Amino acid sequence: MAERKARITVEVAYALPDRQSLVTVELDAGATADTAIMHSGLLENYPDIDLAVNPVGVFGRRCTLDTVLAQGDRVEIYRPLEMDPREARRLLAARGRTMGRDED
């Protein structure tokens, strides 16, 4: 009788300014971030995702596509930054503002 391969359940997330997608997938143990993304269907739903450009991470920590996942991990596909955060802070400081402070 064939031995059953262990399975893990992970989530794959991608967010745009106006909506977020969170997909749960079940994979063989030892699966990578790349495998989870491919099985999630997000690449078909969001053709703007380019894994050669978009960084990925697990629970907010950047990783590579060949990172092996564990039970319960959340793979996140990040959008490219529109502006370098340091430059954004400089521009806000020049206007007398700080990040996180509401406009008056």
C-alpha positions, 0 to 999 in steps of 0.5 A: 500500500502506498504511503500518504504524503504529508500535506500542509495548508498555507495562504497566498495573499495579494493586495491592491489599494482597493481590494485584497485577495487571500487564497488558501491552498493545500500542498505537499509538505516541502512545497515552495512559495513559488508552488503555492503562488502557482496553485493559488490562481492569483497569477491568472486573476492578476496579470499585472503580477510578474514574479521576476519583478514583484517581491514575495515574503512569508508573514512580512519577511521577504523570501525567495520563490524557492523558500520551503513553506511550513503549515499555516504560512502566509505567502505575500506577493508585494507590489513594487513601491511607487516611491522610495520610503526615504524619499517620501519622508524627505518630501513630507518633512519639507512640507512640515509633515510626518508619515502617519500624520493626517492632513489638516 
